[in-house]
């Protein structure tokens, strides 16, 4: 089943729910209409943010999607006003282009997710699906502090929150970071985050992980601390991450002898995406470091 058909078949039974969609042009409107093509969902279109605010004030909606024709500050303003009226409204922000600070502001306003053009079709569909499937809305991400160079968060230990965080990170389209490095940063963070939420937090939504993103001139650092007991050094030595190059499965026999399942492949993948992966002594805190070579257009060469 394709992502489109899967998205279009979500929740075909039950009471009808309505999504409010601000006009984003024919292509995005058609994409969103396809996602909501279900007996359980109806779509109400409005031409702009002013109309969205008036409509949301008059009627509750299961989901609200801002218009991509606007820059993010305009959308954030209407999101702030809508949430003042509908404090538990589920909102996805679309913006015509990325500007620094957008993603942090979107998280602070409690948006489910943020996308800027050019839009990644499958990622947008998947996030809309998750918003549709969620039985209720509770933010799950708290911004503890934030500057352009250093952001600290607390995040609830569940898959939905993990997916939102990954999309927020993917939405940071810093032009000084090459695309390949950006994808490597996202991929490594996803593996470490899921490991922290699953191994340390047991995907228990009453538990939270601590996360920091630090951007220096030449590097990106990501710190993830889980609420669990951590890894023992012995356990890490017998995981795939510690296997010698060319013999990734040498740890399997050792783990079987110790009654352990094969493990560590996610950590191994994350380690290969960055320049350094460092654990604290307890094993419940990881630091990932990716050194950045700015694109030629940013270095003047």
C-alpha positions, 0 to 999 in steps of 0.5 A, spaced: 500 500 500 502 506 498 503 512 503 497 516 499 492 510 499 494 508 506 493 516 508 487 516 505 484 510 508 485 512 515 479 512 520 474 510 515 469 509 521 466 513 526 463 520 527 465 525 521 471 530 523 473 536 520 479 539 518 480 546 517 485 548 511 488 554 509 489 555 501 496 553 499 495 553 492 493 548 487 498 542 488 498 542 496 491 543 496 490 537 492 495 533 496 491 535 502 485 533 500 487 526 497 490 525 505 483 527 507 479 523 502 475 518 507 468 518 510 470 520 517 473 526 514 471 533 511 475 539 509 473 546 510 477 551 506 479 558 507 482 563 503 487 566 508 489 566 516 484 571 517 478 567 515 482 561 519 482 565 525 474 567 524 472 560 522 476 556 528 473 561 533 466 559 531 467 552 530 472 546 533 476 542 528 480 536 529 486 539 525 488 545 522 493 546 517 496 553 516 497 556 508 504 555 505 503 562 501 505 565 508 512 566 511 512 562 518 511 569 522 505 570 519 502 563 521 505 563 528 501 569 529 495 566 527 497 559 531 498 563 537 491 566 536 487 560 535 490 556 541 488 562 545 481 560 543 482 553 542 488 551 547 488 544 545 487 545 537 492 540 533 495 545 528 501 543 522 504 549 520 506 550 513 511 556 510 513 558 504 520 558 506 525 557 512 527 562 516 532 561 522 528 561 528 521 558 525 522 551 528 523 553 535 518 558 535 513 553 532 515 548 538 514 554 543 507 555 540 505 547 541 504 546 533 504 538 531 509 540 526 512 545 521 514 544 514 517 549 509 517 549 502 519 546 497 515 540 501 517 533 502 511 530 500 511 523 503 514 526 510 508 531 510 503 525 508 506 521 514 505 527 519 498 529 517 496 521 518 499 521 525 495 528 526 489 524 524 490 518 528 492 521 534 486 520 539 487 526 543 492 532 543 497 533 548 504 537 546 509 532 549 515 537 547 517 543 552 522 548 550 526 549 556 531 554 553 532 556 546 537 561 542 540 560 535 546 556 537 543 552 543 536 549 544 534 545 550 528 540 550 524 535 554 520 530 550 515 525 552 517 518 551 512 515 545 513 514 538 508 520 536 513 525 539 519 522 537 516 522 530 515 530 531 521 531 533 525 528 527 520 532 523 522 539 527 529 537 526 528 536 518 525 542 518 531 546 520 534 548 513 540 551 515 543 553 508 550 553 511 549 545 512 550 541 506 544 537 504 548 530 505 550 532 512 543 535 514 540 528 512 546 524 516 544 529 522 537 527 522 538 520 521 543 519 527 539 523 532 533 519 530 536 512 532 539 515 538 532 518 540 528 512 539 534 508 543 533 513 549 525 513 549 525 505 548 531 502 552 531 508 557 524 510 557 520 504 555 516 508 551 512 510 557 509 517 556 510 519 563 517 519 562 521 524 558 528 525 555 532 531 555 535 533 549 540 539 547 542 541 540 548 546 539 550 549 533 557 552 533 561 555 527 564 548 524 559 543 528 553 540 530 552 537 537 546 533 539 545 531 547 540 526 549 539 523 556 534 518 557 530 517 564 533 509 565 539 506 568 543 506 562 547 501 558 553 497 562 560 498 559 559 490 558 553 491 554 556 496 550 562 491 548 557 486 546 553 490 541 554 491 534 556 498 535 563 495 538 564 489 532 570 490 528 569 493 521 567 487 516 565 483 522 558 486 524 555 480 527 561 477 531 557 480 537 551 475 536 554 469 538 557 472 545 550 475 546 547 468 545 551 465 550 549 471 555 542 470 554 541 477 550 538 478 543 542 481 538 543 489 539 546 495 537 545 496 530 541 502 531 547 505 535 552 502 530 548 506 524 548 512 528 555 512 529 557 511 522 553 518 520 556 522 525 564 524 527 563 522 534 558 518 539 560 519 546 556 516 552 557 518 559 559 513 564 552 511 566 550 510 559 544 514 559 546 520 556 549 520 549 553 526 545 553 526 537 558 531 534 558 532 526 563 537 523 560 541 518 564 543 511 559 549 509 557 549 502 562 553 497 557 558 496 557 560 504 565 560 504 566 564 498 570 559 494 
